[in-house]
Structure formats: structure tokens, C-alpha cells
């Protein structure tokens, strides 16, 4: 049997190796916010009798040639295009219009040009943070109730939250690195992806712990370490198969999808892979390390007498 628990320190080291570079990037450069968070300018244009029909991708390409990365473009059926870019002045606006008319031809009519506030303001961001904290306490409460007959119930909830934070930090760190070296921006879709990753991470960890709870009564006389490792191996196929179906779909969208959806899918891919890893190689091993007093020894403290986790025969 593959002994995951025996090699848990290796898996902890891998997690640290993935998290630390991202944390350094977050401290040094932070995230690269899009106009969803910073605000900008709104330009509403309409093409009359264009020689080439405008498309969302083509308009965005014109904007990128002028240095406006991460712009939002919305096209309607009457060849009207709504462009949201970082704050620009009149001269910059005229430059955009001139290049667009040159690209698509016909008559270009400016219908509106104004400054706009951030679409995802502080209130929405604070609401998302509050939702994460509320979900955290909800997870702790649920696990405390569901595992009330298992010794050291609270440890399962804390291990689940730790694995969740592991996934959040990996996605945030990658976003900081991608913003620095690839010019990727954090927008409303990034916030959606992050909340989705949290859901995947918690779900997987709870499935593993539920099997640990079942095996605690079935595998009487076995050590807690053996019970947890056996539970991990039992749920390994299920966890991998479930996540692979999502990964195949997301990979197809990443390869063949267009526009900003690719960044959204990239965040989801990273988060789901991280969530699968943390639920198998971090969450359950953390409970075992806690039970064996590994963390107490790490901080130079003498571990308390270990409680017998299994039910004696």
C-alpha cells in the first residue's frame, strides 16, 4: 500500500516550495488590478457601414497595440462597441478612434466618452472577504458537529482550513507572478475563480475525513496513522477521477477559448490541481502530525501523551 502519511514531511516541503515564491511576489509587487477595481474611462462607439465587421477580439487587439492591456470590450448587433480602458485623456481617446477607424473602415461615431468608477469596488471586495470568513467558521462548525464522536474533533476543521489557505496562497502567488512577468490583471473573474477554488478544496478534504471517521470504527485496533493512510488510499481514485473530469474540460476551454476567459480558466486549473494535492497530501497528514506531536516537537515543546484514536477491539 502506498504510504502517504509516512512521507508527509516531503509533501509539506513541496507545498512550501510552491507557496514561498508567490508570497515573496505578493510582498514585493502585489497584485496587478484591472479597471474592474481601479476604474477608468468608458468609450461608446458605433461603426456605420464598416468595410470589415468589428469583433471583440479584433477591437481588443487594436487596444493592446496601443498599450491598453486588460481592457473590457462589449460588442452589440448594430456594430456598436463599448470599451472600458484605464483612464485616458482626449488625445488618447482620439488615437484609439483613429486606429479603430483605420482597422475597420466606414464612419465612426462617438456616442459617449466619460470617466467611470470601479465595477468591483471596496464594498464587493469586502463582501467576498466576509463570505470567506463566514464560510471558514461554518466549515469549522459543521466538522465539529459531524465529527463530534471522533477524538480531537476540532483538528479536522483546522486542517481543512489550513489546506484551503494553502490553495488560496498558491493562486494569489501565481497571480502576483503572472501580473509581474506576463501582465495578467486581477479582475472580477479572478475573484470568482478564487471562491470556486475554495469550494473545491474544502469538498475534497471533507470527503477524505469522512472516510477516516468511518474507518475509525471499522479498523479496530489499528493505529491512527494506519487508519488515515488507509482512508487516503481508499479515496485516492475517487478524488483523482472527479478532478480529472473537470481538468479535461477546463484544459479544452483554455486551449480553444478566447479573450479573458483563458485567464479565468487558468486560475481554476491551478486552484483545482492545488486543491486535489492539498486534500490528499496536506489536510489528513496535518491531523496525523498533530496527533503524533510533530508540531509540538517542532517548536521545542514536549508533546502531550498521545490519545488512542482507534477503538480497541
C-alpha positions as CSV (number, residue, x, y, z in Angstrom):
1,X,0.0,0.0,0.0
2,X,1.2,3.5,-0.9
3,X,2.2,5.1,2.4
4,X,1.3,8.7,2.0
5,X,1.4,9.5,5.7
6,X,5.0,8.2,6.1
7,X,6.3,10.7,3.6
8,X,4.2,13.6,4.8
9,X,7.2,15.8,5.5
10,X,8.2,15.6,1.9
11,X,4.7,16.8,0.8
12,X,4.9,19.7,3.3
13,X,8.2,20.7,1.8
14,X,6.7,20.6,-1.7
15,X,3.9,22.9,-0.5
16,X,6.3,25.3,1.0
17,X,8.4,25.4,-2.2
18,X,5.2,26.3,-4.1
19,X,3.9,28.9,-1.7
20,X,7.1,30.8,-0.7
21,X,7.9,32.3,-4.2
22,X,4.3,33.5,-4.5
23,X,4.4,35.1,-1.1
24,X,7.6,36.9,-2.0
25,X,6.0,38.1,-5.2
26,X,2.9,39.3,-3.2
27,X,5.1,41.3,-0.8
28,X,7.4,42.8,-3.5
29,X,4.9,43.5,-6.3
30,X,1.4,42.8,-5.0
31,X,-1.4,42.0,-7.5
32,X,-2.0,43.8,-10.7
33,X,-5.6,45.1,-10.5
34,X,-7.7,45.6,-13.6
35,X,-10.0,48.5,-14.3
36,X,-12.7,46.5,-12.6
37,X,-11.0,47.5,-9.3
38,X,-9.3,50.8,-10.3
39,X,-11.9,52.5,-12.5
40,X,-11.1,54.1,-15.9
41,X,-12.7,55.5,-18.9
42,X,-15.8,54.4,-20.9
43,X,-15.9,54.9,-24.7
44,X,-19.1,54.1,-26.6
45,X,-18.6,54.0,-30.4
46,X,-20.7,52.9,-33.4
47,X,-19.4,51.9,-36.8
48,X,-21.6,52.9,-39.8
49,X,-21.0,50.7,-42.9
50,X,-17.7,49.3,-41.8
51,X,-15.6,47.6,-44.6
52,X,-14.6,44.9,-42.0
53,X,-17.1,43.9,-39.4
54,X,-15.7,44.6,-35.9
55,X,-15.2,41.7,-33.5
56,X,-14.5,41.7,-29.8
57,X,-11.1,40.1,-30.3
58,X,-10.1,42.5,-33.1
59,X,-11.0,45.6,-31.1
60,X,-9.1,44.3,-28.1
61,X,-6.1,43.7,-30.4
62,X,-6.2,47.3,-31.5
63,X,-6.3,48.4,-27.9
64,X,-3.4,46.2,-27.0
65,X,-1.2,47.6,-29.8
66,X,-1.7,51.0,-28.0
67,X,-0.7,49.5,-24.7
68,X,-4.1,49.2,-23.1
69,X,-3.9,45.7,-21.6
70,X,-6.9,44.1,-19.9
71,X,-9.5,46.3,-21.5
72,X,-13.1,45.3,-21.4
73,X,-14.9,45.2,-24.8
74,X,-18.6,44.7,-25.4
75,X,-20.0,44.5,-29.0
76,X,-23.7,44.8,-29.9
77,X,-25.6,43.7,-33.0
78,X,-25.7,47.2,-34.6
79,X,-21.9,47.4,-34.7
80,X,-21.8,49.5,-31.5
81,X,-18.8,48.8,-29.3
82,X,-18.5,49.7,-25.6
83,X,-14.8,50.0,-24.5
84,X,-13.6,50.2,-20.9
85,X,-10.0,51.1,-20.5
86,X,-7.7,52.7,-17.9
87,X,-8.2,56.4,-17.5
88,X,-7.4,58.2,-20.8
89,X,-7.5,61.9,-21.9
90,X,-9.0,63.3,-25.1
91,X,-5.8,62.9,-27.2
92,X,-5.5,59.3,-26.2
93,X,-9.2,58.8,-27.0
94,X,-8.8,60.3,-30.4
95,X,-5.8,58.0,-31.0
96,X,-7.9,55.0,-30.2
97,X,-10.7,56.1,-32.5
98,X,-8.3,56.9,-35.4
99,X,-6.8,53.4,-35.2
100,X,-10.1,51.7,-35.0
101,X,-11.5,53.5,-38.0
102,X,-8.3,52.7,-39.9
103,X,-8.7,49.0,-39.0
104,X,-12.5,48.6,-39.7
105,X,-13.2,51.4,-42.1
106,X,-16.6,53.2,-42.6
107,X,-17.8,56.1,-40.4
108,X,-17.0,56.0,-36.7
109,X,-19.5,57.8,-34.4
110,X,-18.6,58.6,-30.8
111,X,-21.7,58.1,-28.7
112,X,-20.3,58.6,-25.3
113,X,-17.0,59.2,-23.5
114,X,-16.8,59.5,-19.7
115,X,-14.9,58.5,-16.6
116,X,-16.2,55.6,-14.7
117,X,-15.7,54.2,-11.2
118,X,-14.5,50.7,-10.4
119,X,-17.1,48.0,-11.3
120,X,-15.8,45.8,-8.4
121,X,-15.5,48.3,-5.6
122,X,-14.4,48.1,-2.0
123,X,-17.9,47.0,-0.9
124,X,-17.9,43.9,-3.2
125,X,-14.4,43.0,-2.2
126,X,-15.1,43.4,1.5
127,X,-18.2,41.3,1.0
128,X,-16.2,38.5,-0.6
129,X,-13.7,38.6,2.3
130,X,-16.6,38.4,4.7
131,X,-18.0,35.5,2.8
132,X,-14.7,33.6,3.1
133,X,-14.5,34.2,6.9
134,X,-18.2,33.2,7.3
135,X,-17.6,30.0,5.3
136,X,-14.5,29.3,7.4
137,X,-16.4,29.4,10.6
138,X,-19.3,27.5,9.0
139,X,-16.8,24.7,8.0
140,X,-15.4,24.5,11.5
141,X,-18.9,24.3,12.9
142,X,-20.0,21.6,10.5
143,X,-17.0,19.5,11.0
144,X,-17.2,19.9,14.8
145,X,-20.8,18.6,14.7
146,X,-20.2,15.9,12.1
147,X,-17.1,14.5,13.8
148,X,-18.3,15.0,17.4
149,X,-17.9,11.3,18.1
150,X,-14.2,11.3,17.0
151,X,-11.4,12.3,19.4
152,X,-9.9,15.8,18.9
153,X,-12.7,16.9,16.6
154,X,-11.5,20.5,16.1
155,X,-8.3,19.3,14.5
156,X,-10.2,18.2,11.4
157,X,-11.7,21.6,10.9
158,X,-8.4,23.4,11.4
159,X,-6.6,21.0,9.0
160,X,-9.3,21.6,6.4
161,X,-9.0,25.4,6.7
162,X,-5.2,25.1,6.5
163,X,-5.4,23.1,3.2
164,X,-7.8,25.8,1.9
165,X,-5.4,28.6,2.8
166,X,-2.7,26.6,1.0
167,X,-4.7,26.7,-2.2
168,X,-5.6,30.4,-1.8
169,X,-2.0,31.4,-1.3
170,X,-0.8,29.4,-4.3
171,X,-3.4,31.1,-6.6
172,X,-2.7,34.5,-5.2
173,X,1.1,34.0,-5.5
174,X,0.7,32.9,-9.1
175,X,-1.4,35.9,-9.8
176,X,1.3,38.2,-8.5
177,X,3.9,36.4,-10.6
178,X,1.8,36.5,-13.7
179,X,0.9,40.1,-13.2
180,X,4.6,41.0,-12.9
181,X,6.0,38.9,-15.8
182,X,3.0,38.3,-18.1
183,X,1.0,41.5,-17.5
184,X,-2.0,39.5,-16.3
185,X,-4.6,41.5,-14.3
186,X,-6.8,40.6,-11.4
187,X,-10.4,41.3,-12.3
188,X,-13.9,40.2,-11.2
189,X,-13.5,36.8,-12.8
190,X,-10.4,36.2,-10.7
191,X,-12.4,36.8,-7.6
192,X,-15.0,34.3,-8.9
193,X,-12.2,31.7,-9.6
194,X,-10.8,32.1,-6.1
195,X,-14.1,31.5,-4.4
196,X,-14.6,28.4,-6.6
197,X,-11.2,27.0,-5.7
198,X,-12.1,27.4,-2.0
199,X,-15.2,25.3,-2.6
200,X,-13.3,22.5,-4.4
201,X,-10.6,22.4,-1.7
202,X,-13.0,22.1,1.2
203,X,-15.1,19.5,-0.5
204,X,-12.2,17.2,-1.2
205,X,-10.8,17.4,2.4
206,X,-14.2,16.7,3.9
207,X,-14.6,13.5,1.8
208,X,-11.2,12.2,3.0
209,X,-12.0,13.0,6.6
210,X,-15.4,11.3,6.4
211,X,-13.7,8.1,5.3
212,X,-11.3,8.5,8.3
213,X,-14.3,8.7,10.6
214,X,-15.8,5.5,9.1
215,X,-12.6,3.6,9.2
216,X,-12.0,4.6,12.9
217,X,-14.9,2.2,13.8
218,X,-14.2,-0.4,11.2
219,X,-10.4,-0.8,11.6
220,X,-10.4,-1.5,15.3
221,X,-7.0,-1.9,17.0
222,X,-5.2,-0.1,14.2
223,X,-3.0,2.9,14.9
224,X,-4.4,6.3,13.9
225,X,-1.7,6.7,11.3
226,X,-2.7,3.4,9.6
227,X,-6.3,4.4,9.6
228,X,-5.7,7.8,8.0
229,X,-3.3,6.3,5.4
230,X,-5.8,3.5,4.5
231,X,-8.6,6.2,4.2
232,X,-6.4,8.3,1.9
233,X,-5.7,5.3,-0.4
234,X,-9.4,4.4,-0.5
235,X,-10.4,7.9,-1.6
236,X,-7.4,8.5,-3.9
237,X,-9.1,7.0,-7.0
238,X,-12.3,8.9,-6.4
239,X,-10.6,12.2,-5.8
240,X,-8.4,11.9,-8.9
241,X,-11.2,10.7,-11.2
242,X,-13.5,13.5,-10.1
243,X,-10.9,16.2,-10.6
244,X,-9.7,14.9,-13.9
245,X,-13.1,15.3,-15.5
246,X,-13.0,19.0,-14.5
247,X,-9.4,19.4,-15.6
248,X,-10.1,17.9,-19.1
249,X,-13.0,20.4,-19.6
250,X,-11.0,23.4,-18.3
251,X,-8.0,22.4,-20.5
252,X,-10.1,22.3,-23.6
253,X,-11.5,25.8,-22.8
254,X,-8.0,27.1,-22.1
255,X,-6.8,25.9,-25.4
256,X,-9.7,26.8,-27.6
257,X,-11.5,29.6,-25.6
258,X,-10.8,33.2,-26.3
259,X,-10.4,36.5,-24.6
260,X,-10.3,37.0,-20.8
261,X,-11.9,33.6,-20.2
262,X,-8.5,32.0,-20.6
263,X,-7.1,33.7,-17.6
264,X,-10.1,32.7,-15.6
265,X,-9.7,29.1,-16.6
266,X,-6.0,29.2,-15.8
267,X,-6.8,30.3,-12.2
268,X,-9.3,27.5,-11.9
269,X,-6.9,24.9,-13.3
270,X,-4.2,25.9,-10.8
271,X,-6.6,26.0,-7.9
272,X,-8.2,22.7,-8.6
273,X,-4.8,20.9,-9.0
274,X,-3.7,22.6,-5.8
275,X,-6.9,21.6,-4.0
276,X,-6.6,18.0,-5.1
277,X,-3.0,18.0,-3.8
278,X,-3.7,19.7,-0.5
279,X,-6.7,17.5,0.3
280,X,-4.6,14.3,-0.2
281,X,-1.1,15.3,0.9
282,X,-1.7,18.1,3.4
283,X,-5.1,18.0,5.2
284,X,-5.1,14.5,6.5
285,X,-1.3,14.4,7.2
286,X,-1.7,17.6,9.3
287,X,-4.1,15.8,11.6
288,X,-1.6,12.9,11.9
289,X,1.3,15.2,12.6
290,X,-0.8,16.9,15.3
291,X,-1.8,13.6,16.8
292,X,1.8,12.4,16.9
293,X,3.1,15.7,18.5
294,X,5.2,16.6,15.5
295,X,4.2,20.3,15.7
296,X,5.0,20.4,19.4
297,X,8.4,19.0,18.9
298,X,9.0,21.5,16.0
299,X,8.6,24.3,18.5
300,X,10.7,22.7,21.1
301,X,7.8,21.6,23.3
302,X,7.2,18.2,24.8
303,X,4.1,16.6,23.2
304,X,1.3,15.6,25.4
305,X,0.6,11.9,25.9
306,X,-0.9,10.7,22.7
307,X,-4.6,9.7,22.8
308,X,-5.5,6.4,21.3
309,X,-7.5,7.3,18.2
310,X,-8.7,3.8,17.3
311,X,-11.3,1.9,19.2
312,X,-9.8,-1.0,21.0
313,X,-11.1,-4.4,20.0
